[in-house]
Amino acid sequence: MKKNFLFPLLVLFVLFDLGYTFLQAYQLPLEGDLPSIVLPDAECQQVLQDPFGWAVLTRNEVYVAPNRFFAHAAMVTYFKSVPFALQRLVSPISSVYAACALFAVAVQALLLYVLSVYITRNYHLNKLNNWLVMALLAPLFQIAGYNDQMGIIDHSITYTFFYAFPMTLLLLLLLPFFLAAVKGQPLRLSWPSRLALVGLMVVLAFNGAIITGVVAVLFFGIGLHWVLRQWQVSGGFNPVQWVQRIPVLPATLLGIFTLLCLYSLFIGLNEKESVGHVLPLLERYTRIPSGLFWQFRKLGLPLLVVAIGVNTYFISRKLPATPEGQRILLILKWLTLFSLIYLLLLPLGGYREYRPLIVRRDSIMPLILGAIAFYGLSTYFLIYHLPAQIRRWYIVGVVLFAAIYINADSFKLPQVASNVCERQGLERLAEATEPVVRVSAECAVMAWWKINSPEYSETSAQLLEYWGITKGKKLYYHQGW
């Protein structure tokens, strides 16, 4: 009876949270990378014409995003189609904001589902367990509140395309390997599934630095774990037996992915933005502690770490040792090792002026996702395995924990983070009859900064005309600049 009541309650909670996310994301302004990528402007055209960076390989050319073809192509395809479909329901201006919000919600929904499958090992949405896990994780996805410290869905739609979306696809790709390993079964995939996975590997390898970095560290950990296990089984160093025991199908598929990522990393060395901004490597490392301090300056991440610590204590001290409990504790150890190696390698990815402390929510998104996933896994385990008396109080604690994040993630965004002012600027452009328009200086309009000269709005003006927001190209600048 309780389960019959709980199931629809959990479904409603998750769906409400996704709807809440949509309404929050709908308030976010556009940003400066969007028009350059979607139109695209001259700097972003080469990557679309050279998907696999042959110009880097054959002529050592340096240009924007040589290893990010699929991220750029996804944005171009999405924003040159979805806004027009939405214009049947809403105005051209609203269609763009709605398209951004829909994509943000779709990524969050898919990520919640994939994480629930990792934790429950069950694909079916008609099961209570998956919805329980999604309900546990949903409050941790912050659009307002602690977004600047642990936000998975970024205020910039470009960053959601370049970080959260490929990370979700990577988790989806690795899911069959994970399930086979956890169940102790050989990986069984049909030929269409194998081809689909290889295709997804190509897409992910040419999606930017975040995937290649994660794959490098993750596969190192997988290799180390396999070697240690073979050492135990063989009773010592016996490389011949180790090679004979390598599972052919997963090794072949992951080997292909590794080679693709190594090639992507190589051509990524010729990324124009990295070449133009140089900071000595040692100084990049010295900035990591300041970056970590910045991420932990608010309650969001510290509270999540405390919750993980509490869960670990309960599993290790309050429950009898079981294979599943020991597996969860082992996952935490490997997750800690992954985080340490990832942080140590992070400065090697180059320096960006807009990421001065090296560590930022986007650059450490794999670590944040790992922490969120482990919290979900350990909490899910404890809810089902704690003694009844302790479990009641524990569930109260989980609800209070979620309430803190829900309360922080306010519905109405601060004026500086909302698109109210930008919408007014776009409406001014939509109504204008003159070819050059002066807009309010209170906020930027589809740009990272306020435009002080009309020619700098060329790309944005062309895209606004393409979307049907303006009748003809309307260059613009900000009043008082």
C-alpha positions in Angstrom: 0.0 0.0 0.0 2.8 2.4 0.9 4.6 1.6 -2.4 1.4 2.3 -4.3 1.2 5.7 -2.7 5.0 6.5 -2.9 5.4 5.7 -6.6 3.2 8.5 -8.0 4.5 10.8 -5.3 8.1 10.3 -6.5 7.1 10.6 -10.2 5.3 13.9 -9.5 8.2 15.3 -7.5 10.7 14.6 -10.2 8.4 15.9 -13.0 7.7 19.0 -10.8 11.4 19.5 -10.4 12.0 19.3 -14.1 9.2 21.8 -14.8 10.7 24.1 -12.1 14.0 23.8 -13.9 12.4 24.8 -17.2 10.8 27.9 -15.7 14.2 28.9 -14.1 16.1 28.3 -17.3 13.5 30.2 -19.3 14.6 33.3 -17.3 18.3 33.0 -18.2 19.8 35.5 -20.7 21.6 34.5 -23.9 25.3 34.8 -24.1 28.1 35.8 -26.4 29.2 32.4 -27.7 25.8 31.5 -29.0 25.6 33.8 -32.1 29.2 33.1 -33.1 28.7 29.3 -33.0 25.1 29.1 -34.4 25.4 31.6 -37.3 28.4 30.7 -37.5 30.8 33.6 -37.7 34.1 33.4 -39.7 36.1 32.0 -36.7 33.7 29.1 -36.1 33.3 28.1 -39.7 36.5 26.1 -40.2 35.7 23.5 -37.5 32.4 22.8 -39.3 34.2 22.3 -42.6 37.0 20.2 -41.1 35.3 17.8 -38.6 38.4 15.7 -37.7 41.1 18.4 -37.8 42.9 17.3 -40.9 44.2 20.9 -41.3 46.0 20.6 -38.0 47.4 17.2 -39.0 48.5 18.1 -42.5 49.3 21.9 -42.3 49.7 22.5 -38.5 46.9 25.1 -38.7 45.7 26.9 -35.5 42.0 27.8 -35.3 39.0 27.8 -33.0 37.9 24.4 -31.6 39.6 22.0 -34.0 38.5 19.0 -31.8 34.9 20.2 -31.1 33.1 19.6 -34.3 30.1 17.7 -32.8 29.6 20.3 -30.1 29.4 23.1 -32.7 27.3 21.0 -35.1 24.8 20.1 -32.3 24.3 23.8 -31.5 24.0 24.8 -35.1 21.4 22.0 -35.8 19.4 22.7 -32.7 19.2 26.5 -32.9 18.5 26.5 -36.6 15.5 24.3 -36.2 13.9 24.2 -32.7 13.2 27.9 -32.3 11.3 27.9 -35.6 9.2 24.9 -34.4 8.4 26.7 -31.2 7.4 29.9 -33.0 4.1 28.1 -33.8 3.3 28.6 -30.1 5.2 31.6 -28.9 6.8 34.8 -30.3 10.2 34.6 -32.0 12.0 36.1 -29.0 10.3 33.7 -26.6 11.1 30.8 -28.9 14.8 31.2 -28.4 14.6 31.3 -24.6 12.2 28.4 -24.7 14.6 26.4 -26.9 17.4 27.0 -24.4 15.2 26.0 -21.5 13.9 22.8 -23.2 17.5 21.7 -23.9 18.6 22.3 -20.3 15.6 20.3 -19.0 16.2 17.5 -21.5 19.8 17.1 -20.5 18.9 17.1 -16.8 16.1 14.5 -17.3 18.4 12.2 -19.3 21.2 12.6 -16.8 18.9 11.8 -13.9 17.6 8.7 -15.7 21.1 7.5 -16.6 22.4 7.9 -13.1 19.4 6.0 -11.8 20.2 3.1 -14.1 23.8 3.1 -12.8 22.6 3.0 -9.2 19.7 0.6 -9.5 21.0 -1.4 -12.5 17.5 -1.3 -13.9 16.4 0.4 -17.2 12.7 0.4 -16.5 10.9 3.6 -15.6 7.9 1.6 -14.3 10.0 0.7 -11.2 9.9 2.6 -7.9 13.6 2.4 -7.4 14.6 4.5 -10.4 12.2 7.2 -9.4 13.4 7.1 -5.8 17.0 7.7 -7.0 16.0 10.5 -9.3 14.0 12.1 -6.5 17.1 11.9 -4.3 19.3 13.5 -6.9 17.0 16.1 -8.4 17.5 18.8 -5.6 21.2 18.7 -6.2 20.7 20.1 -9.7 20.9 23.9 -9.1 20.0 26.6 -11.6 20.0 29.3 -8.9 21.3 28.7 -5.3 24.6 26.9 -5.5 24.9 26.9 -9.3 28.2 28.7 -9.3 29.8 26.0 -7.2 28.1 22.8 -8.3 25.8 23.6 -11.2 25.5 20.9 -13.8 23.2 22.9 -16.0 25.0 26.1 -16.8 23.5 29.6 -17.1 25.2 29.6 -20.5 23.5 27.3 -22.9 26.7 26.9 -24.8 28.4 25.5 -21.7 25.5 23.1 -21.3 26.1 21.9 -24.9 29.8 21.6 -24.3 30.0 20.1 -20.8 26.8 18.6 -19.3 25.5 17.1 -22.6 28.7 15.2 -23.6 29.2 14.1 -20.0 25.7 12.6 -20.1 26.4 10.9 -23.4 29.7 9.5 -22.0 27.8 8.0 -19.1 25.3 6.5 -21.5 28.1 5.0 -23.6 29.9 3.4 -20.6 26.6 2.0 -19.1 26.7 -1.4 -20.8 30.3 -1.9 -19.8 29.5 -0.9 -16.2 26.5 -3.2 -16.0 28.4 -6.2 -17.4 31.3 -5.6 -15.0 29.0 -5.2 -11.9 27.1 -8.4 -12.8 30.3 -10.3 -13.5 29.1 -11.2 -17.0 30.8 -10.9 -20.3 29.8 -7.9 -22.5 27.3 -9.0 -25.0 26.4 -6.6 -27.8 24.8 -7.1 -31.2 26.6 -5.8 -34.2 24.2 -2.8 -34.5 24.9 -2.0 -30.9 28.6 -2.1 -31.4 28.4 0.1 -34.4 26.2 2.5 -32.5 28.7 2.6 -29.7 31.6 3.3 -32.0 29.6 6.1 -33.6 28.9 7.6 -30.2 32.7 7.3 -29.4 33.5 9.4 -32.5 30.9 12.0 -31.5 32.3 12.2 -27.9 36.0 12.2 -28.9 35.4 15.3 -31.0 33.3 17.2 -28.4 36.1 19.0 -26.6 38.6 18.6 -23.8 36.3 17.5 -21.0 35.6 14.1 -22.5 39.1 13.3 -23.5 40.4 14.3 -20.0 37.8 12.1 -18.3 38.5 9.2 -20.5 42.3 9.4 -20.0 41.9 9.3 -16.2 39.0 6.8 -16.1 40.7 4.3 -18.4 43.9 4.6 -16.5 41.9 3.7 -13.4 40.2 0.8 -15.1 43.6 -0.5 -16.4 45.1 -0.2 -12.9 42.2 -2.0 -11.3 42.4 -4.8 -13.8 46.2 -5.2 -13.3 45.8 -5.3 -9.5 43.0 -7.9 -9.8 45.0 -10.1 -12.2 48.0 -9.8 -9.8 45.8 -11.2 -7.0 44.4 -14.0 -9.2 47.7 -15.0 -10.7 49.6 -14.8 -7.4 52.2 -12.4 -8.8 53.5 -10.9 -12.0 52.5 -13.1 -14.9 51.9 -10.9 -18.0 51.3 -13.8 -20.4 48.3 -15.0 -18.4 47.1 -11.4 -18.1 47.1 -10.9 -21.8 45.3 -14.1 -22.4 42.6 -13.0 -19.9 41.9 -9.7 -21.5 38.2 -9.6 -22.6 38.4 -9.0 -26.4 35.1 -7.1 -27.0 35.3 -4.5 -24.3 39.1 -4.1 -24.8 38.7 -3.5 -28.5 35.8 -1.0 -28.1 37.5 0.9 -25.3 40.8 0.8 -27.2 39.2 2.4 -30.2 37.7 5.1 -28.0 41.1 5.7 -26.4 42.8 6.1 -29.8 40.1 8.6 -30.9 40.5 10.6 -27.7 44.3 10.7 -28.0 44.0 12.0 -31.6 41.5 14.6 -30.4 43.8 15.7 -27.6 46.6 16.1 -30.2 44.7 18.3 -32.6 43.3 20.2 -29.6 46.8 21.5 -29.0 46.2 23.8 -31.9 43.2 25.4 -30.3 43.4 29.1 -31.0 42.3 30.2 -27.6 44.8 28.1 -25.8 47.7 29.3 -28.0 46.8 32.9 -27.4 46.7 32.8 -23.5 49.7 31.4 -21.8 50.3 31.1 -18.1 53.4 29.2 -16.7 52.5 25.7 -15.7 53.7 26.0 -12.2 51.6 29.1 -11.6 48.5 27.2 -12.9 49.2 24.5 -10.2 49.5 27.1 -7.5 46.1 28.5 -8.3 44.3 25.1 -7.7 43.9 25.6 -3.9 42.3 29.1 -4.5 40.0 27.5 -7.1 39.0 24.8 -4.6 38.4 27.3 -1.9 36.2 29.3 -4.2 34.1 26.2 -5.0 33.6 25.5 -1.3 32.9 29.1 -0.2 29.1 28.4 0.0 27.2 25.6 1.6 26.4 23.5 -1.5 29.6 21.4 -2.0 30.6 21.2 1.7 27.2 19.9 2.7 27.4 17.3 -0.1 30.8 16.2 1.1 29.5 16.0 4.7 26.5 13.9 3.5 28.9 11.5 1.7 31.0 11.2 4.9 27.9 10.4 7.0 26.7 7.8 4.5 30.2 6.2 4.5 30.2 6.1 8.3 26.8 4.4 8.3 27.9 1.8 5.7 31.2 1.0 7.3 30.2 1.2 11.0 26.4 0.7 11.4 25.9 -2.1 8.9 27.3 -5.6 8.8 29.9 -6.1 6.1 28.3 -7.3 2.9 29.6 -7.6 -0.7 27.4 -4.7 -1.8 28.4 -2.4 1.0 32.1 -3.2 0.4 31.6 -2.5 -3.3 30.2 0.9 -2.4 33.1 1.7 -0.2 35.5 0.6 -2.9 33.8 2.9 -5.4 34.4 5.8 -3.0 38.1 5.0 -2.9 38.4 4.8 -6.7 36.4 8.0 -7.0 38.8 9.7 -4.6 41.7 8.5 -6.6 40.1 9.6 -9.9 39.4 13.1 -8.4 43.0 13.5 -7.2 44.5 12.5 -10.6 42.0 14.6 -12.5 42.9 17.7 -10.5 46.6 17.1 -10.9 46.2 16.8 -14.7 43.8 19.8 -15.0 46.4 22.5 -15.4 47.8 20.6 -18.4 44.7 21.5 -20.3 45.8 25.0 -20.7 44.8 28.4 -19.3 41.7 30.6 -20.0 41.4 34.2 -18.9 37.7 33.5 -18.0 38.8 30.6 -15.7 41.6 32.3 -13.8 41.7 29.8 -10.9 41.8 26.8 -13.2 39.2 25.0 -11.0 35.7 26.0 -11.8 32.3 24.2 -11.8 32.6 23.3 -15.5 36.2 22.2 -15.5 35.6 19.9 -12.5 32.1 18.8 -13.6 33.1 15.1 -13.7 34.1 15.3 -10.0 30.8 17.1 -9.1 28.9 14.5 -11.0 30.8 11.7 -9.3 30.0 13.2 -5.8 26.3 13.5 -6.7 26.2 9.9 -8.1 27.9 8.5 -5.0 25.6 10.4 -2.7 22.6 8.8 -4.6 24.2 5.3 -4.6 25.0 5.3 -0.9 21.7 6.9 0.2 19.7 4.5 -1.9 21.6 1.6 -0.3 21.1 2.9 3.2 17.4 3.5 2.8 16.9 -0.2 2.0 19.5 -1.7 4.5 19.5 0.4 7.7 17.6 -1.1 10.7 14.1 0.2 10.9 14.6 2.5 13.9 17.7 4.2 12.5 16.1 4.3 9.0 13.3 6.5 10.1 15.6 9.2 11.4 17.9 8.8 8.5 15.1 9.4 6.0 14.2 12.6 8.0 17.8 13.7 7.6 17.7 13.0 3.8 14.5 15.1 3.5 16.1 17.9 5.5 19.2 17.7 3.3 17.1 17.9 0.1 15.1 20.8 1.6 18.2 22.9 2.1 19.0 22.6 -1.6 15.4 23.1 -2.7 15.2 26.3 -0.6 18.5 27.6 -2.0 17.5 27.0 -5.6 15.1 30.0 -5.7 12.6 30.3 -8.5 13.0 34.0 -9.3 16.6 34.6 -10.4 18.4 37.8 -9.3 18.1 40.7 -11.8 21.7 40.4 -12.8 21.1 36.7 -13.8 17.7 37.1 -15.5 16.8 38.0 -19.1 14.3 40.7 -18.3 16.5 43.5 -19.4 17.8 41.6 -22.4 14.3 40.8 -23.5 13.5 44.5 -23.5 16.5 45.1 -25.7 15.4 42.4 -28.1 11.9 43.9 -28.2 13.4 47.3 -28.9 15.3 45.7 -31.8 12.2 43.9 -33.1 10.2 47.2 -33.2 13.0 49.3 -34.7 12.8 50.7 -38.2 16.3 52.2 -38.3 19.3 50.1 -39.4 21.4 51.0 -36.3 19.7 50.8 -33.0 20.7 52.2 -29.6 19.6 49.9 -26.7 19.7 50.3 -22.9 23.1 50.2 -21.2 21.7 48.3 -18.2 22.7 44.9 -19.6 24.3 43.1 -22.5 22.2 41.8 -25.4 23.3 38.3 -26.6 26.9 39.2 -25.8 29.3 38.7 -22.9 29.7 42.4 -22.5 28.0 45.6 -23.6 28.7 46.6 -27.2 30.2 50.0 -27.6 30.2 50.1 -31.4 27.5 48.8 -33.9 30.0 46.8 -36.0 30.6 44.5 -33.1 27.0 43.4 -33.2 27.3 42.1 -36.8 27.0 38.4 -36.0 24.3 38.8 -33.4 22.3 41.0 -35.8 22.5 38.5 -38.5 21.3 35.7 -36.2 18.4 37.8 -34.9 17.3 38.4 -38.5 17.6 34.7 -39.2 15.3 33.8 -36.3 12.8 36.4 -37.5 13.2 38.5 -34.4 14.1 41.6 -36.5 12.8 42.6 -39.9 16.1 43.0 -41.7 19.5 43.2 -40.1 19.6 45.6 -37.2 23.0 46.5 -35.8 23.0 47.8 -32.3 25.1 49.3 -29.5 24.5 50.3 -25.9 23.4 53.7 -24.8 26.2 55.7 -23.2 29.0 53.4 -24.6 
